């Protein structure tokens, strides 16, 4: 039997797997190195089997942590204009937001670009060292559950794209020198992406199960199962124990995300309301030799296009206008179709959800770009850039829509298509 710590008396873990996107119950299978298990119904990747994944992930995470520390130590960019220069570090934009009274925006940028990536790398390295040395306590499993929630919120690669947009905007106006931190950050991001590819969550969860997944009970077709949304542990849970925590990671067990539709609707309506001031009010003001005019998101795109920077204009328009609106419309469409019990094309609607969930974080490009600009361009009467009220509203829209995508349960799409019936585990 498995070695879970303090399991609920009425929870019986079984050797099966529930797809977290369509709810289909399937038997776990052994995979050869380099292969992945894919849901036969919706196409979602259930788990992979990377070659020597844990040891390789540890080496890559430690390397990325060293590079990220270097990226926060040395100068990042230097702005030179009319004989004056301004140097910035990785956290300068966040600090400048704080200095100008944009407290929530400063904290958000600091968290997404610096604190959360560093926390993710540090905790992942610690957990990998612990697991590889044979320690698999309940506290470590709960820590790994927290680390898994950081993936969408550690936005170093989005920050780098924001830096690229800021660099292209400034390169024709002044002399821009890239510092050592820029190259360290690029290296850290490349290694971080490789580390994420090397680490398969199921391998870690199996370690927290003592590697005894073959000792789990066989699934029964006449049973009702509950899958932990955090660690994917599947088991039978008596309805009287509906509030019992997962015995492996400690998360609350529930057949579907609680109040998924109402919570997602509330978040979407808030985002729709905030999207109006985000596009109406100025997002930043560029002042040069005492003259300047505020820019909204759309006017900024128009100015870029007018200056012949079409690729950059299209990038900003797509990330800052199209993606947030597409996410709001896409989630609204999914909510309406679920509430009306549509049985139409559930696989395509699941793919739509997958896309909405994946692209939302990239809208933070504009916020990161402004953080870089306000930190670099502050040369008094010669040139300065000030953030506008729309920057806070726009950042709030991005954050709220990301949370809304997490509160929506895509398995409801398939529940409606199946008439409210959960599909049982396959025996073949």
MARTOR-776431 format. One record per residue (C-alpha): chain; x negated, y negated, z; residue number from 1. Coordinates in nm, 3 decimals, m for minus. Layout:
N
[A,[X,Y,Z],NUM]
...
***
This chain:
428
[A,[0.000,0.000,0.000],1]
[A,[m0.101,m0.361,m0.038],2]
[A,[m0.269,m0.559,0.239],3]
[A,[m0.047,m0.868,0.247],4]
[A,[m0.057,m1.063,0.570],5]
[A,[0.271,m1.069,0.765],6]
[A,[0.502,m0.974,0.475],7]
[A,[0.875,m1.035,0.516],8]
[A,[1.037,m0.715,0.637],9]
[A,[1.286,m0.709,0.350],10]
[A,[1.042,m0.802,0.071],11]
[A,[0.908,m0.503,m0.125],12]
[A,[0.642,m0.602,m0.384],13]
[A,[0.660,m0.404,m0.709],14]
[A,[0.424,m0.338,m1.000],15]
[A,[0.596,m0.563,m1.252],16]
[A,[0.569,m0.917,m1.381],17]
[A,[0.829,m1.186,m1.448],18]
[A,[0.769,m1.433,m1.729],19]
[A,[0.788,m1.775,m1.562],20]
[A,[0.935,m1.930,m1.877],21]
[A,[1.211,m1.686,m1.977],22]
[A,[1.256,m1.459,m1.672],23]
[A,[1.202,m1.128,m1.853],24]
[A,[1.073,m0.860,m1.615],25]
[A,[0.793,m0.649,m1.762],26]
[A,[0.551,m0.388,m1.632],27]
[A,[0.196,m0.499,m1.562],28]
[A,[m0.059,m0.346,m1.795],29]
[A,[m0.435,m0.305,m1.782],30]
[A,[m0.609,m0.526,m2.039],31]
[A,[m0.948,m0.491,m2.205],32]
[A,[m1.187,m0.786,m2.173],33]
[A,[m1.096,m1.073,m2.403],34]
[A,[m0.730,m0.971,m2.441],35]
[A,[m0.415,m1.135,m2.308],36]
[A,[m0.064,m1.019,m2.222],37]
[A,[0.211,m1.209,m2.404],38]
[A,[0.580,m1.210,m2.322],39]
[A,[0.760,m1.009,m2.589],40]
[A,[1.063,m1.241,m2.576],41]
[A,[0.940,m1.602,m2.561],42]
[A,[0.571,m1.570,m2.655],43]
[A,[0.440,m1.721,m2.329],44]
[A,[0.096,m1.597,m2.219],45]
[A,[0.150,m1.398,m1.900],46]
[A,[m0.215,m1.338,m1.807],47]
[A,[m0.557,m1.286,m1.964],48]
[A,[m0.860,m1.069,m1.897],49]
[A,[m1.171,m1.286,m1.951],50]
[A,[m1.504,m1.107,m1.948],51]
[A,[m1.680,m1.147,m1.610],52]
[A,[m1.438,m1.435,m1.549],53]
[A,[m1.493,m1.505,m1.178],54]
[A,[m1.873,m1.521,m1.184],55]
[A,[m1.878,m1.726,m1.503],56]
[A,[m1.611,m1.958,m1.363],57]
[A,[m1.818,m2.013,m1.047],58]
[A,[m2.129,m2.108,m1.245],59]
[A,[m1.931,m2.344,m1.467],60]
[A,[m1.745,m2.509,m1.177],61]
[A,[m2.067,m2.575,m0.985],62]
[A,[m2.227,m2.719,m1.299],63]
[A,[m1.925,m2.940,m1.363],64]
[A,[m1.927,m3.057,m1.000],65]
[A,[m2.293,m3.165,m1.030],66]
[A,[m2.226,m3.349,m1.357],67]
[A,[m1.916,m3.516,m1.215],68]
[A,[m2.111,m3.632,m0.911],69]
[A,[m2.370,m3.785,m1.145],70]
[A,[m2.091,m3.951,m1.345],71]
[A,[m1.980,m4.129,m1.025],72]
[A,[m2.332,m4.234,m0.926],73]
[A,[m2.480,m4.424,m1.221],74]
[A,[m2.357,m4.722,m1.429],75]
[A,[m2.078,m4.631,m1.670],76]
[A,[m2.055,m4.916,m1.923],77]
[A,[m2.202,m5.265,m1.958],78]
[A,[m2.019,m5.553,m2.127],79]
[A,[m2.230,m5.843,m2.266],80]
[A,[m2.085,m6.163,m2.411],81]
[A,[m2.228,m6.515,m2.451],82]
[A,[m2.535,m6.436,m2.242],83]
[A,[m2.332,m6.293,m1.955],84]
[A,[m2.287,m5.930,m1.863],85]
[A,[m2.061,m5.716,m1.649],86]
[A,[m2.145,m5.363,m1.540],87]
[A,[m1.889,m5.103,m1.433],88]
[A,[m1.884,m4.762,m1.267],89]
[A,[m1.628,m4.484,m1.295],90]
[A,[m1.420,m4.625,m1.008],91]
[A,[m1.450,m4.994,m1.100],92]
[A,[m1.113,m5.005,m1.280],93]
[A,[m0.927,m4.865,m0.980],94]
[A,[m1.103,m5.106,m0.746],95]
[A,[m1.020,m5.399,m0.975],96]
[A,[m0.652,m5.301,m0.970],97]
[A,[m0.667,m5.304,m0.591],98]
[A,[m0.841,m5.644,m0.585],99]
[A,[m0.573,m5.796,m0.811],100]
[A,[m0.288,m5.671,m0.591],101]
[A,[m0.183,m5.368,m0.797],102]
[A,[m0.211,m5.130,m0.503],103]
[A,[m0.004,m4.834,m0.633],104]
[A,[m0.174,m4.852,m0.973],105]
[A,[m0.521,m4.866,m0.819],106]
[A,[m0.454,m4.567,m0.594],107]
[A,[m0.304,m4.370,m0.885],108]
[A,[m0.600,m4.432,m1.118],109]
[A,[m0.850,m4.351,m0.843],110]
[A,[m0.666,m4.028,m0.761],111]
[A,[m0.613,m3.904,m1.118],112]
[A,[m0.956,m3.995,m1.255],113]
[A,[m1.185,m3.931,m0.955],114]
[A,[m1.039,m3.784,m0.635],115]
[A,[m0.825,m3.499,m0.774],116]
[A,[m1.085,m3.375,m1.029],117]
[A,[m1.352,m3.373,m0.756],118]
[A,[m1.116,m3.196,m0.516],119]
[A,[m1.023,m2.937,m0.779],120]
[A,[m1.387,m2.860,m0.862],121]
[A,[m1.492,m2.844,m0.496],122]
[A,[m1.207,m2.622,m0.380],123]
[A,[m1.233,m2.391,m0.681],124]
[A,[m1.605,m2.343,m0.622],125]
[A,[m1.543,m2.273,m0.253],126]
[A,[m1.268,m2.022,m0.331],127]
[A,[m1.475,m1.840,m0.593],128]
[A,[m1.770,m1.811,m0.353],129]
[A,[m1.534,m1.678,m0.085],130]
[A,[m1.364,m1.423,m0.312],131]
[A,[m1.689,m1.299,m0.464],132]
[A,[m1.831,m1.252,m0.115],133]
[A,[m1.531,m1.041,m0.014],134]
[A,[m1.322,m1.290,0.187],135]
[A,[m0.953,m1.297,0.090],136]
[A,[m0.759,m1.437,0.386],137]
[A,[m0.411,m1.590,0.375],138]
[A,[m0.556,m1.939,0.417],139]
[A,[m0.764,m1.895,0.102],140]
[A,[m0.458,m1.783,m0.093],141]
[A,[m0.267,m2.093,0.019],142]
[A,[m0.564,m2.309,m0.081],143]
[A,[m0.569,m2.152,m0.427],144]
[A,[m0.197,m2.223,m0.460],145]
[A,[m0.275,m2.590,m0.393],146]
[A,[m0.560,m2.585,m0.648],147]
[A,[m0.323,m2.448,m0.912],148]
[A,[m0.099,m2.754,m0.870],149]
[A,[m0.394,m2.986,m0.947],150]
[A,[m0.443,m2.875,m1.308],151]
[A,[m0.200,m3.124,m1.461],152]
[A,[m0.303,m3.408,m1.231],153]
[A,[m0.682,m3.395,m1.269],154]
[A,[m0.705,m3.615,m1.579],155]
[A,[m1.073,m3.662,m1.659],156]
[A,[m1.025,m3.579,m2.029],157]
[A,[m0.734,m3.825,m2.055],158]
[A,[m0.948,m4.086,m1.880],159]
[A,[m1.227,m4.029,m2.134],160]
[A,[m0.986,m4.087,m2.422],161]
[A,[m0.877,m4.410,m2.252],162]
[A,[m1.244,m4.510,m2.234],163]
[A,[m1.278,m4.440,m2.608],164]
[A,[m0.978,m4.663,m2.685],165]
[A,[m1.120,m4.944,m2.468],166]
[A,[m1.462,m4.908,m2.632],167]
[A,[m1.318,m4.937,m2.983],168]
[A,[m1.115,m5.244,m2.880],169]
[A,[m1.425,m5.420,m2.743],170]
[A,[m1.704,m5.311,m2.977],171]
[A,[m1.629,m5.585,m3.236],172]
[A,[m1.595,m5.856,m2.970],173]
[A,[m1.905,m5.802,m2.757],174]
[A,[m2.211,m5.586,m2.699],175]
[A,[m2.110,m5.266,m2.520],176]
[A,[m2.382,m5.044,m2.370],177]
[A,[m2.302,m4.691,m2.253],178]
[A,[m2.458,m4.589,m1.925],179]
[A,[m2.581,m4.254,m1.794],180]
[A,[m2.247,m4.189,m1.625],181]
[A,[m2.070,m4.183,m1.960],182]
[A,[m2.285,m3.896,m2.087],183]
[A,[m2.257,m3.715,m1.753],184]
[A,[m1.878,m3.747,m1.769],185]
[A,[m1.864,m3.607,m2.123],186]
[A,[m2.078,m3.313,m2.012],187]
[A,[m1.864,m3.259,m1.702],188]
[A,[m1.543,m3.252,m1.907],189]
[A,[m1.683,m2.999,m2.155],190]
[A,[m1.796,m2.772,m1.870],191]
[A,[m1.466,m2.819,m1.682],192]
[A,[m1.265,m2.708,m1.986],193]
[A,[m1.489,m2.402,m2.018],194]
[A,[m1.448,m2.329,m1.646],195]
[A,[m1.068,m2.342,m1.675],196]
[A,[m1.083,m2.099,m1.966],197]
[A,[m1.305,m1.861,m1.770],198]
[A,[m1.086,m1.852,m1.459],199]
[A,[m0.769,m1.644,m1.495],200]
[A,[m0.534,m1.706,m1.199],201]
[A,[m0.412,m1.344,m1.198],202]
[A,[m0.765,m1.223,m1.128],203]
[A,[m0.777,m1.445,m0.821],204]
[A,[m0.430,m1.340,m0.702],205]
[A,[m0.524,m0.973,m0.744],206]
[A,[m0.822,m1.035,m0.517],207]
[A,[m0.591,m1.183,m0.254],208]
[A,[m0.392,m0.861,m0.287],209]
[A,[m0.705,m0.662,m0.206],210]
[A,[m0.724,m0.544,m0.566],211]
[A,[m0.455,m0.286,m0.486],212]
[A,[m0.199,m0.378,m0.753],213]
[A,[m0.176,m0.007,m0.849],214]
[A,[m0.043,0.068,m0.501],215]
[A,[0.265,m0.148,m0.547],216]
[A,[0.604,0.016,m0.567],217]
[A,[0.746,0.104,m0.912],218]
[A,[1.031,m0.126,m1.025],219]
[A,[1.392,m0.007,m1.028],220]
[A,[1.638,m0.114,m1.296],221]
[A,[1.924,m0.141,m1.045],222]
[A,[1.740,m0.383,m0.814],223]
[A,[1.744,m0.763,m0.793],224]
[A,[1.401,m0.917,m0.794],225]
[A,[1.249,m1.249,m0.689],226]
[A,[0.926,m1.374,m0.841],227]
[A,[0.706,m1.621,m0.655],228]
[A,[0.680,m1.926,m0.878],229]
[A,[0.330,m2.001,m0.746],230]
[A,[0.149,m1.666,m0.758],231]
[A,[0.396,m1.456,m0.966],232]
[A,[0.422,m1.181,m0.705],233]
[A,[0.740,m0.988,m0.783],234]
[A,[0.947,m0.795,m0.533],235]
[A,[1.288,m0.705,m0.401],236]
[A,[1.421,m0.954,m0.148],237]
[A,[1.739,m0.905,0.047],238]
[A,[1.977,m1.200,0.017],239]
[A,[1.971,m1.243,0.395],240]
[A,[1.597,m1.321,0.368],241]
[A,[1.632,m1.579,0.092],242]
[A,[1.423,m1.834,0.285],243]
[A,[1.133,m1.595,0.349],244]
[A,[0.790,m1.715,0.232],245]
[A,[0.583,m1.529,m0.026],246]
[A,[0.366,m1.281,0.166],247]
[A,[0.069,m1.351,m0.058],248]
[A,[0.054,m1.731,m0.101],249]
[A,[0.310,m1.862,0.151],250]
[A,[0.531,m2.041,m0.104],251]
[A,[0.908,m2.038,m0.059],252]
[A,[1.071,m1.751,m0.248],253]
[A,[1.365,m1.827,m0.473],254]
[A,[1.514,m1.665,m0.783],255]
[A,[1.518,m2.001,m0.962],256]
[A,[1.383,m2.343,m0.870],257]
[A,[1.624,m2.494,m0.616],258]
[A,[1.859,m2.764,m0.753],259]
[A,[1.659,m2.768,m1.076],260]
[A,[1.917,m2.946,m1.293],261]
[A,[2.021,m3.215,m1.045],262]
[A,[1.664,m3.295,m0.942],263]
[A,[1.547,m3.316,m1.304],264]
[A,[1.842,m3.540,m1.399],265]
[A,[1.768,m3.775,m1.108],266]
[A,[1.404,m3.805,m1.211],267]
[A,[1.491,m3.855,m1.579],268]
[A,[1.739,m4.133,m1.503],269]
[A,[1.472,m4.307,m1.293],270]
[A,[1.225,m4.275,m1.579],271]
[A,[1.477,m4.412,m1.832],272]
[A,[1.532,m4.717,m1.611],273]
[A,[1.160,m4.780,m1.563],274]
[A,[1.091,m4.731,m1.935],275]
[A,[1.273,m5.060,m2.008],276]
[A,[1.044,m5.296,m1.808],277]
[A,[0.746,m5.088,m1.921],278]
[A,[0.816,m5.198,m2.279],279]
[A,[0.963,m5.543,m2.218],280]
[A,[0.714,m5.699,m1.975],281]
[A,[0.344,m5.763,m2.054],282]
[A,[0.115,m5.470,m1.993],283]
[A,[m0.198,m5.690,m1.996],284]
[A,[m0.319,m6.041,m2.076],285]
[A,[m0.644,m6.112,m2.263],286]
[A,[m0.794,m6.456,m2.185],287]
[A,[m1.087,m6.587,m2.390],288]
[A,[m1.234,m6.935,m2.325],289]
[A,[m0.921,m7.035,m2.137],290]
[A,[m0.678,m6.919,m2.405],291]
[A,[m0.476,m6.601,m2.433],292]
[A,[m0.133,m6.450,m2.454],293]
[A,[0.024,m6.154,m2.276],294]
[A,[0.061,m5.829,m2.469],295]
[A,[0.337,m5.572,m2.441],296]
[A,[0.273,m5.213,m2.549],297]
[A,[0.429,m5.274,m2.892],298]
[A,[0.253,m5.608,m2.952],299]
[A,[m0.076,m5.444,m2.861],300]
[A,[m0.016,m5.179,m3.126],301]
[A,[0.074,m5.451,m3.380],302]
[A,[m0.247,m5.644,m3.304],303]
[A,[m0.457,m5.331,m3.348],304]
[A,[m0.291,m5.257,m3.680],305]
[A,[m0.332,m5.620,m3.789],306]
[A,[m0.704,m5.598,m3.711],307]
[A,[m0.733,m5.295,m3.940],308]
[A,[m0.775,m5.045,m3.655],309]
[A,[m0.506,m4.812,m3.789],310]
[A,[m0.632,m4.487,m3.628],311]
[A,[m0.648,m4.655,m3.287],312]
[A,[m0.309,m4.823,m3.339],313]
[A,[m0.151,m4.489,m3.427],314]
[A,[m0.313,m4.320,m3.126],315]
[A,[m0.183,m4.584,m2.882],316]
[A,[0.161,m4.586,m3.047],317]
[A,[0.188,m4.207,m3.029],318]
[A,[0.060,m4.174,m2.670],319]
[A,[0.229,m4.480,m2.520],320]
[A,[0.557,m4.504,m2.715],321]
[A,[0.641,m4.178,m2.890],322]
[A,[0.530,m3.929,m2.623],323]
[A,[0.718,m4.084,m2.326],324]
[A,[1.036,m4.129,m2.532],325]
[A,[1.010,m3.780,m2.684],326]
[A,[0.965,m3.635,m2.336],327]
[A,[1.271,m3.818,m2.202],328]
[A,[1.485,m3.712,m2.498],329]
[A,[1.348,m3.357,m2.501],330]
[A,[1.415,m3.294,m2.131],331]
[A,[1.761,m3.451,m2.160],332]
[A,[1.839,m3.219,m2.451],333]
[A,[1.726,m2.915,m2.254],334]
[A,[1.934,m3.016,m1.952],335]
[A,[2.248,m3.071,m2.160],336]
[A,[2.213,m2.740,m2.346],337]
[A,[2.166,m2.548,m2.020],338]
[A,[2.463,m2.716,m1.852],339]
[A,[2.683,m2.643,m2.154],340]
[A,[2.565,m2.278,m2.153],341]
[A,[2.429,m2.297,m2.506],342]
[A,[2.310,m1.961,m2.637],343]
[A,[2.154,m2.125,m2.943],344]
[A,[1.784,m2.052,m3.015],345]
[A,[1.653,m1.999,m2.659],346]
[A,[1.299,m1.919,m2.779],347]
[A,[1.274,m2.247,m2.974],348]
[A,[1.406,m2.441,m2.676],349]
[A,[1.147,m2.272,m2.453],350]
[A,[0.874,m2.378,m2.698],351]
[A,[1.014,m2.733,m2.681],352]
[A,[0.985,m2.724,m2.302],353]
[A,[0.628,m2.595,m2.331],354]
[A,[0.537,m2.888,m2.559],355]
[A,[0.710,m3.145,m2.336],356]
[A,[0.524,m3.015,m2.031],357]
[A,[0.187,m3.016,m2.208],358]
[A,[0.185,m3.363,m2.370],359]
[A,[0.322,m3.577,m2.088],360]
[A,[m0.008,m3.640,m1.910],361]
[A,[m0.168,m3.787,m2.223],362]
[A,[0.048,m4.098,m2.197],363]
[A,[m0.183,m4.212,m1.915],364]
[A,[m0.431,m4.318,m2.187],365]
[A,[m0.294,m4.673,m2.185],366]
[A,[m0.323,m4.706,m1.807],367]
[A,[m0.681,m4.578,m1.806],368]
[A,[m0.768,m4.806,m2.098],369]
[A,[m0.645,m5.109,m1.902],370]
[A,[m0.844,m4.995,m1.597],371]
[A,[m1.162,m4.992,m1.806],372]
[A,[m1.086,m5.330,m1.965],373]
[A,[m1.007,m5.515,m1.641],374]
[A,[m1.326,m5.379,m1.484],375]
[A,[m1.551,m5.477,m1.777],376]
[A,[m1.401,m5.801,m1.905],377]
[A,[m1.412,m6.033,m1.606],378]
[A,[m1.648,m6.311,m1.705],379]
[A,[m1.448,m6.599,m1.562],380]
[A,[m1.360,m6.870,m1.815],381]
[A,[m1.556,m6.692,m2.091],382]
[A,[m1.336,m6.381,m2.104],383]
[A,[m1.111,m6.184,m1.874],384]
[A,[m0.834,m5.925,m1.890],385]
[A,[m0.555,m5.909,m1.634],386]
[A,[m0.308,m5.621,m1.589],387]
[A,[0.064,m5.692,m1.626],388]
[A,[0.373,m5.573,m1.443],389]
[A,[0.452,m5.327,m1.722],390]
[A,[0.138,m5.128,m1.639],391]
[A,[0.287,m5.018,m1.305],392]
[A,[0.625,m4.938,m1.461],393]
[A,[0.463,m4.741,m1.743],394]
[A,[0.245,m4.540,m1.504],395]
[A,[0.554,m4.462,m1.298],396]
[A,[0.734,m4.336,m1.610],397]
[A,[0.446,m4.099,m1.687],398]
[A,[0.428,m3.965,m1.332],399]
[A,[0.805,m3.923,m1.295],400]
[A,[0.843,m3.741,m1.628],401]
[A,[0.559,m3.506,m1.534],402]
[A,[0.735,m3.423,m1.208],403]
[A,[1.065,m3.382,m1.397],404]
[A,[0.903,m3.126,m1.628],405]
[A,[0.787,m2.934,m1.319],406]
[A,[1.129,m2.938,m1.151],407]
[A,[1.306,m2.806,m1.462],408]
[A,[1.324,m2.426,m1.468],409]
[A,[1.301,m2.297,m1.830],410]
[A,[1.434,m1.958,m1.719],411]
[A,[1.777,m2.125,m1.697],412]
[A,[1.772,m2.145,m2.077],413]
[A,[1.762,m1.767,m2.099],414]
[A,[2.003,m1.715,m1.809],415]
[A,[2.263,m1.916,m2.003],416]
[A,[2.188,m1.722,m2.322],417]
[A,[2.235,m1.394,m2.133],418]
[A,[2.556,m1.504,m1.966],419]
[A,[2.389,m1.563,m1.629],420]
[A,[2.232,m1.215,m1.621],421]
[A,[1.868,m1.165,m1.524],422]
[A,[1.695,m0.914,m1.752],423]
[A,[1.552,m0.611,m1.573],424]
[A,[1.201,m0.477,m1.589],425]
[A,[1.116,m0.259,m1.884],426]
[A,[1.023,0.104,m1.825],427]
[A,[0.824,0.150,m2.144],428]
***
